[in-house]
Amino acid sequence: MAKSDAVFATVDDDVNANVPLLEYTNGDHHDKDYDEEEEFGEELLSGASFIGGVFNLSTTIIGAGMMALPATMKVLGLGLGIGMIVFVAILTELSVSMLLKFSKAGGSTSYGGVMGYSFGNVGRKLLQICVLINNVGLLVVYMIIIGDVLSGMYSGGVHHPGVLQGWFGEHWWNQRVFVILLTTLFVFCPLCCFKRIDSLRFTSALAVALAILFLVIIAGMTMFKLVQGSIAMPRLLPDVTDINSIWRLFTVVPVLVTAYVCHFNVHSIDNELDDASSIQPIVQASLFICSIIYIMTSLFGFLLFGDSTLEDVLANFDTDLGIPYGSQLNDIVRVSYALHLMLVFPVLFYPLRLNLDGLLFPSAGPLVLSKQRFPLITMGLISVVFLGANFIPNIWDVFQFSGATAAVCLGFIFPAAIALRDVHGISTKKDKALSVFMIGLAVFVNMVAIYSDTHALFKKNAFPRQ
């Protein structure tokens, strides 16, 4: 069977089973060989649990976007900023529900399969390209943040030393490139070699626990300083003084969108579940957990640092905050989140590798059964991400580009377009009205964001460097 009909993921690390990840069909037609192979894969599927699904989807959502959210409060103000976090979470739940509705109607087991039903091979390939842009961008951000935390960064001409430099001083072995290289070789490479996403459930659980640890510590720091009376009343609304400040408001939208995009992993998790009907509760539980973490991180991060909040709030934790054991707590915060991102990395790498293989080798056999393509694509993608992390100095730049392009397509435009296309005739008036709203809002807001980013870039005055 050609890979243009299906791209497969393994069922178990020790079992070679074929589970469709990105299928392609022409209209409503199903090839007999395709149906037989899909049923064969489903029979061998070892079901994953509800808890494992929540951990993996939550880990997909909570990533580098969490560290950029306090900086969005600096632009929007605390009240409007938290309102936008809730609003984007609701839109995300609606768009994922819409995607799953059309997946079940057509028997699709992948995001690419739904796009194939609605828009043919062009739609499937467009989806794959967007996943590549979005996930490569996010993985580059993860490496950048890990480098910032461990080896330091420059922001506004000020050097913020990394944890290793603070502990041991500056040496050749704790320079940024060398630290990222070691992390890549001894953490990313082994974790990215798993062939089933449910195999990452334990590392995903640890990643969520580390994010909660980060939140608990900064909440404690903030409460201590509130009791001291050293925290000023935060702005609840944006500081709008001229037309440029209005345009700047839109630059945070790509960050908010990127923080919630998880659509490319929903089907992978669904395919491995013991009970297929539990995917919707998994999505709702994951979005609820992540929204609470996002709101608390934004609240406490912005209260703690105010208008001094950097685009990567972790960089703020290199100064004396005037609290007992402040230096030790700063290090725990930074190291815990760096470890969190190391564990999130393979969860986002999983769909990236499958989509690249489907794009480059549409007629080849299953990726996981290939002894040549699987390691070559894995090593090639990790190398590209490594190079990107060493040549792109600012996470805000990546968020603004990928969030305003690929992320908004994956999260809102594609699901809405599928509902409007309605090849199965199941769209309700509510579905179509919501789809028009999502596409119109996404296109307008992101066009303004791209214009604002471009204008700021030429003026060399892009937020948040002022």
C-alpha positions as CSV (number, residue, x, y, z in Angstrom):
1,M,0.0,0.0,0.0
2,A,1.4,3.4,-0.9
3,K,2.0,6.0,1.7
4,S,-0.1,8.5,-0.1
5,D,-3.0,6.5,1.4
6,A,-1.7,6.5,4.9
7,V,1.2,7.4,7.1
8,F,1.6,5.1,10.1
9,A,2.7,5.3,13.7
10,T,3.7,2.2,15.7
11,V,1.5,0.7,18.3
12,D,4.2,-0.4,20.7
13,D,8.0,0.0,20.9
14,D,8.3,-3.8,20.6
15,V,5.5,-4.5,18.2
16,N,5.4,-3.4,14.5
17,A,1.8,-2.4,14.1
18,N,0.4,0.1,11.6
19,V,-1.8,2.9,12.9
20,P,-2.8,5.6,10.3
21,L,-1.4,9.1,11.3
22,L,-1.9,11.0,8.1
23,E,-4.3,9.4,5.7
24,Y,-5.2,10.6,2.2
25,T,-8.5,9.9,0.5
26,N,-10.1,11.4,-2.5
27,G,-13.6,12.6,-1.6
28,D,-15.5,9.9,0.3
29,H,-13.8,7.0,-1.5
30,H,-12.0,4.4,0.6
31,D,-9.6,2.0,-1.0
32,K,-10.2,-1.6,0.1
33,D,-6.5,-2.2,0.9
34,Y,-6.5,0.9,3.0
35,D,-9.5,-0.2,5.0
36,E,-8.1,-3.7,5.6
37,E,-4.7,-2.3,6.7
38,E,-6.4,0.3,9.0
39,E,-8.5,-2.5,10.6
40,F,-5.4,-4.6,11.0
41,G,-3.7,-1.7,12.9
42,E,-6.6,-1.1,15.1
43,E,-6.8,-4.8,16.1
44,L,-3.2,-4.6,17.3
45,L,-3.6,-1.3,19.0
46,S,-2.7,-1.4,22.7
47,G,-5.1,1.1,24.3
48,A,-3.7,4.1,26.2
49,S,-5.4,5.5,29.4
50,F,-7.4,8.6,30.0
51,I,-4.8,9.9,32.4
52,G,-2.0,9.2,29.9
53,G,-3.9,11.1,27.2
54,V,-4.4,14.1,29.5
55,F,-0.7,14.2,30.3
56,N,0.4,14.0,26.7
57,L,-2.1,16.6,25.4
58,S,-1.4,18.9,28.4
59,T,2.3,18.6,27.6
60,T,1.6,19.4,24.0
61,I,-0.1,22.6,25.1
62,I,2.2,23.7,27.9
63,G,5.5,24.7,26.4
64,A,7.5,27.8,25.8
65,G,4.3,29.8,25.4
66,M,3.9,29.7,29.2
67,M,7.1,31.7,29.6
68,A,6.0,34.4,27.1
69,L,2.5,34.9,28.7
70,P,3.7,37.3,31.5
71,A,5.1,39.5,28.8
72,T,1.7,39.6,27.1
73,M,0.3,41.0,30.3
74,K,2.8,43.8,30.0
75,V,1.2,44.8,26.7
76,L,-2.5,44.0,27.4
77,G,-2.7,44.7,31.1
78,L,-3.7,42.1,33.6
79,G,-7.4,42.2,33.2
80,L,-7.6,42.2,29.4
81,G,-4.7,39.7,29.2
82,I,-6.4,37.1,31.5
83,G,-9.6,37.6,29.6
84,M,-7.8,36.9,26.3
85,I,-6.3,33.7,27.7
86,V,-9.8,32.4,28.6
87,F,-11.2,33.5,25.2
88,V,-8.5,31.7,23.2
89,A,-9.0,28.6,25.4
90,I,-12.7,28.5,24.6
91,L,-12.1,29.0,20.9
92,T,-9.5,26.2,21.0
93,E,-12.0,23.8,22.6
94,L,-14.6,24.7,20.0
95,S,-12.2,24.2,17.1
96,V,-10.9,20.9,18.4
97,S,-14.5,19.7,18.8
98,M,-15.3,20.7,15.3
99,L,-12.2,18.9,14.0
100,L,-13.2,15.7,15.9
101,K,-16.8,15.9,14.7
102,F,-15.7,15.8,11.0
103,S,-13.0,13.2,11.7
104,K,-15.6,10.8,13.1
105,A,-18.1,11.5,10.3
106,G,-15.5,10.5,7.7
107,G,-13.7,7.8,9.7
108,S,-10.5,9.8,9.6
109,T,-7.8,9.0,12.1
110,S,-5.7,12.1,11.5
111,Y,-5.8,15.8,11.0
112,G,-4.4,15.2,7.5
113,G,-7.1,12.7,6.8
114,V,-9.8,15.3,7.5
115,M,-8.0,17.9,5.3
116,G,-7.7,15.2,2.6
117,Y,-11.4,14.6,2.6
118,S,-12.3,18.2,2.4
119,F,-9.5,19.6,0.1
120,G,-7.8,16.7,-1.4
121,N,-4.1,16.2,-1.7
122,V,-3.4,19.9,-1.7
123,G,-5.1,20.3,1.7
124,R,-3.2,17.5,3.2
125,K,0.1,18.8,2.0
126,L,-0.7,22.3,3.2
127,L,-1.5,20.9,6.6
128,Q,1.8,19.1,6.7
129,I,3.7,22.2,5.8
130,C,2.0,24.2,8.6
131,V,2.8,21.5,11.1
132,L,6.5,21.7,10.0
133,I,6.6,25.5,10.3
134,N,4.8,25.5,13.7
135,N,6.6,22.6,15.4
136,V,10.1,23.5,14.1
137,G,9.5,27.0,15.4
138,L,8.4,25.8,18.8
139,L,11.3,23.3,19.1
140,V,13.7,26.1,18.2
141,V,12.2,28.2,21.0
142,Y,12.6,25.4,23.5
143,M,16.3,25.1,22.7
144,I,16.7,28.9,22.9
145,I,15.1,29.0,26.4
146,I,17.1,26.0,27.6
147,G,20.2,27.9,26.4
148,D,19.1,31.1,28.1
149,V,18.5,29.3,31.4
150,L,21.7,27.3,31.5
151,S,24.1,29.6,29.7
152,G,22.6,33.1,29.9
153,M,21.3,35.7,27.5
154,Y,21.5,39.3,26.4
155,S,18.4,41.5,26.5
156,G,18.5,45.3,25.9
157,G,22.3,45.2,26.1
158,V,22.2,43.6,29.6
159,H,23.7,40.2,30.2
160,H,21.6,37.8,32.2
161,P,23.9,35.0,33.4
162,G,22.7,31.4,33.2
163,V,22.5,29.0,36.1
164,L,25.7,27.2,35.2
165,Q,27.6,30.5,34.9
166,G,26.2,31.5,38.3
167,W,27.3,28.3,39.9
168,F,30.7,27.8,38.3
169,G,31.6,31.0,36.5
170,E,32.2,31.4,32.8
171,H,34.0,28.5,31.2
172,W,34.2,26.9,27.7
173,W,32.0,24.0,28.8
174,N,29.1,26.1,29.9
175,Q,28.9,28.3,26.9
176,R,25.6,28.3,25.0
177,V,26.5,26.2,22.0
178,F,28.2,23.4,24.0
179,V,25.4,23.2,26.6
180,I,22.7,22.9,23.9
181,L,24.8,20.3,22.0
182,L,25.1,18.1,25.1
183,T,21.4,18.5,25.8
184,T,20.6,17.5,22.3
185,L,22.9,14.4,22.3
186,F,22.0,13.0,25.7
187,V,18.3,14.1,26.2
188,F,16.6,15.0,22.9
189,C,18.1,12.2,20.8
190,P,17.1,9.3,23.1
191,L,13.6,10.6,23.8
192,C,12.9,11.3,20.2
193,C,13.6,7.7,19.2
194,F,10.3,6.4,20.8
195,K,7.9,5.3,18.1
196,R,4.7,5.6,20.0
197,I,3.4,8.7,21.7
198,D,1.9,6.9,24.7
199,S,5.5,5.7,25.5
200,L,6.1,9.4,26.5
201,R,3.2,9.4,29.1
202,F,5.6,9.2,32.1
203,T,7.9,11.9,30.9
204,S,4.8,14.0,30.1
205,A,3.5,13.5,33.6
206,L,6.8,14.7,35.0
207,A,6.8,17.7,32.6
208,V,3.4,18.7,33.9
209,A,4.6,18.3,37.5
210,L,7.6,20.5,36.8
211,A,5.4,23.2,35.3
212,I,3.2,23.1,38.5
213,L,6.4,23.2,40.7
214,F,7.4,26.3,38.8
215,L,4.0,27.9,39.3
216,V,3.9,27.1,43.1
217,I,7.3,28.7,43.6
218,I,6.6,31.9,41.8
219,A,3.2,32.1,43.5
220,G,5.0,31.8,46.9
221,M,7.5,34.5,45.9
222,T,4.7,36.8,44.8
223,M,2.7,36.3,48.0
224,F,5.7,37.0,50.1
225,K,6.4,40.3,48.3
226,L,2.7,41.2,48.5
227,V,2.8,40.8,52.3
228,Q,5.9,42.9,52.3
229,G,4.1,45.6,50.4
230,S,6.8,45.8,47.7
231,I,4.5,45.0,44.7
232,A,2.7,47.9,43.0
233,M,-0.8,47.7,41.7
234,P,-0.6,46.2,38.2
235,R,-2.2,47.7,35.1
236,L,-5.5,46.0,34.3
237,L,-5.8,47.5,30.8
238,P,-3.3,48.3,28.1
239,D,-1.4,51.6,28.0
240,V,-2.7,53.2,24.8
241,T,-1.0,56.5,24.0
242,D,-0.8,56.6,20.2
243,I,-1.5,54.6,17.0
244,N,1.7,52.6,17.4
245,S,0.6,51.4,20.9
246,I,-2.7,50.2,19.4
247,W,-0.8,48.2,16.7
248,R,1.4,46.7,19.4
249,L,-1.6,45.1,21.1
250,F,-2.0,42.8,18.2
251,T,1.6,41.5,18.4
252,V,0.6,39.3,21.4
253,V,-2.1,37.4,19.5
254,P,0.4,35.0,17.9
255,V,1.8,34.2,21.3
256,L,-1.6,33.4,22.7
257,V,-2.5,31.3,19.7
258,T,0.7,29.3,19.8
259,A,0.2,28.7,23.6
260,Y,-2.9,26.6,22.9
261,V,-2.3,24.9,19.5
262,C,-2.5,21.2,20.1
263,H,-4.6,20.0,17.2
264,F,-1.8,18.1,15.4
265,N,-1.5,15.7,18.3
266,V,-5.2,15.1,19.1
267,H,-5.6,12.3,16.6
268,S,-2.3,10.6,17.6
269,I,-3.5,10.4,21.2
270,D,-7.1,9.4,20.1
271,N,-5.7,6.5,18.0
272,E,-4.0,4.9,21.0
273,L,-6.9,5.3,23.5
274,D,-8.7,2.3,25.0
275,D,-12.0,4.2,24.8
276,A,-12.3,6.4,21.7
277,S,-15.2,8.3,23.3
278,S,-12.9,9.7,26.0
279,I,-10.9,12.0,23.6
280,Q,-13.4,14.9,24.1
281,P,-13.2,14.8,27.9
282,I,-9.4,14.6,27.5
283,V,-9.3,17.7,25.4
284,Q,-11.6,19.6,27.9
285,A,-9.6,18.4,31.0
286,S,-6.3,19.3,29.3
287,L,-7.5,22.8,28.3
288,F,-8.9,23.4,31.8
289,I,-5.6,22.4,33.5
290,C,-3.5,24.4,31.1
291,S,-5.7,27.5,31.3
292,I,-5.4,27.5,35.1
293,I,-1.6,27.2,34.8
294,Y,-1.5,29.9,32.2
295,I,-3.6,32.3,34.2
296,M,-1.7,31.8,37.4
297,T,1.7,32.1,35.6
298,S,0.6,35.3,33.9
299,L,-0.8,36.8,37.1
300,F,2.1,36.0,39.4
301,G,4.8,36.6,36.8
302,F,3.5,40.1,35.9
303,L,2.9,40.9,39.6
304,L,6.4,39.9,40.4
305,F,8.2,41.8,37.7
306,G,5.7,44.4,36.4
307,D,6.9,46.5,33.4
308,S,10.4,44.9,33.8
309,T,9.0,41.5,32.6
310,L,11.1,40.2,29.8
311,E,9.8,38.3,26.7
312,D,11.2,35.1,28.3
313,V,10.2,35.6,32.0
314,L,12.8,33.0,33.1
315,A,15.5,35.6,32.3
316,N,14.0,37.7,35.1
317,F,15.0,35.1,37.7
318,D,18.7,36.1,37.8
319,T,18.3,39.0,40.1
320,D,17.9,39.4,43.9
321,L,14.2,39.5,44.5
322,G,14.6,40.4,48.2
323,I,13.2,37.2,49.6
324,P,14.7,34.5,51.9
325,Y,16.6,31.9,49.9
326,G,15.9,34.0,46.8
327,S,19.0,32.8,44.9
328,Q,18.2,29.1,45.5
329,L,14.6,29.6,44.6
330,N,15.5,31.4,41.4
331,D,17.7,28.5,40.4
332,I,15.0,26.0,41.2
333,V,12.5,27.9,39.1
334,R,14.8,28.2,36.1
335,V,16.2,24.6,36.2
336,S,12.7,23.1,36.7
337,Y,11.3,24.8,33.7
338,A,14.4,24.0,31.5
339,L,13.8,20.3,32.5
340,H,10.1,20.7,31.6
341,L,10.9,21.9,28.1
342,M,13.4,19.0,27.7
343,L,10.5,16.6,28.3
344,V,8.0,18.5,26.1
345,F,10.4,18.4,23.2
346,P,9.8,14.8,22.1
347,V,6.0,15.2,22.3
348,L,6.1,17.9,19.7
349,F,8.8,16.2,17.7
350,Y,6.6,13.1,17.2
351,P,4.1,14.7,14.7
352,L,6.8,16.8,13.2
353,R,8.7,13.7,12.0
354,L,5.7,12.0,10.7
355,N,4.5,15.0,8.7
356,L,7.9,15.6,7.2
357,D,8.2,12.0,6.1
358,G,4.7,12.1,4.5
359,L,5.7,15.3,2.7
360,L,9.0,14.0,1.4
361,F,8.2,10.4,0.8
362,P,4.5,10.1,0.0
363,S,4.9,6.8,-1.8
364,A,7.1,5.1,0.7
365,G,6.1,2.5,3.3
366,P,5.5,3.2,7.0
367,L,8.2,5.4,8.6
368,V,8.6,3.3,11.7
369,L,9.3,0.2,9.7
370,S,12.1,1.8,7.8
371,K,15.6,1.4,9.1
372,Q,16.9,4.2,6.9
373,R,14.3,6.9,6.9
374,F,13.4,6.9,10.6
375,P,16.9,7.6,11.9
376,L,17.8,9.9,9.0
377,I,14.7,12.1,9.4
378,T,15.0,12.1,13.2
379,M,18.7,13.2,13.1
380,G,18.1,15.7,10.3
381,L,15.2,17.5,12.1
382,I,17.1,17.6,15.3
383,S,20.1,19.1,13.5
384,V,17.9,21.8,11.9
385,V,16.4,22.7,15.2
386,F,19.8,22.9,16.8
387,L,21.1,25.2,14.1
388,G,18.0,27.4,14.4
389,A,18.4,27.7,18.2
390,N,22.0,29.0,17.7
391,F,21.2,31.6,15.1
392,I,17.8,32.9,16.3
393,P,18.5,34.9,19.5
394,N,14.9,35.9,20.5
395,I,11.9,33.7,21.3
396,W,9.5,36.6,20.6
397,D,10.7,36.6,16.9
398,V,9.8,32.9,16.5
399,F,6.4,33.2,18.2
400,Q,5.4,36.2,16.1
401,F,6.3,34.4,12.9
402,S,5.0,30.9,13.5
403,G,2.0,32.1,15.6
404,A,0.8,34.6,12.9
405,T,1.1,32.0,10.1
406,A,1.2,28.3,10.8
407,A,-0.3,28.2,14.3
408,V,-3.4,30.2,13.5
409,C,-4.0,28.0,10.4
410,L,-3.7,24.8,12.5
411,G,-5.7,26.1,15.4
412,F,-8.5,28.0,13.8
413,I,-8.5,28.5,10.0
414,F,-8.3,24.8,8.9
415,P,-10.9,23.4,11.3
416,A,-13.3,26.3,10.3
417,A,-12.6,25.7,6.6
418,I,-13.4,22.0,7.0
419,A,-16.7,22.9,8.6
420,L,-17.6,25.3,5.8
421,R,-16.6,22.8,3.2
422,D,-18.9,20.3,4.9
423,V,-18.3,17.3,2.5
424,H,-20.5,15.1,4.8
425,G,-23.4,17.6,5.1
426,I,-23.3,17.7,8.9
427,S,-22.5,21.3,9.6
428,T,-25.1,23.2,11.6
429,K,-25.9,26.9,11.3
430,K,-24.0,27.3,14.5
431,D,-20.9,25.5,13.1
432,K,-20.9,27.7,10.0
433,A,-21.4,30.9,11.9
434,L,-18.6,30.0,14.3
435,S,-16.4,29.0,11.4
436,V,-16.9,32.4,9.6
437,F,-16.2,34.2,12.9
438,M,-13.0,32.2,13.6
439,I,-11.6,32.7,10.0
440,G,-12.5,36.4,9.9
441,L,-11.1,37.1,13.4
442,A,-7.9,35.0,12.7
443,V,-7.2,36.7,9.3
444,F,-7.9,40.2,10.5
445,V,-5.9,40.0,13.8
446,N,-2.9,38.2,12.3
447,M,-2.7,40.6,9.3
448,V,-2.5,43.5,11.7
449,A,0.0,41.6,13.9
450,I,2.2,40.8,10.8
451,Y,2.0,44.5,9.8
452,S,2.8,45.7,13.3
453,D,5.7,43.2,13.6
454,T,7.2,44.2,10.2
455,H,6.8,47.9,11.0
456,A,8.5,47.5,14.4
457,L,11.3,45.4,12.9
458,F,12.2,48.1,10.4
459,K,12.2,50.6,13.2
460,K,14.3,48.3,15.4
461,N,11.8,48.9,18.1
462,A,9.9,45.6,18.3
463,F,8.2,44.7,21.6
464,P,9.3,43.8,24.2
465,R,12.7,45.5,23.7
466,Q,12.0,49.1,24.2
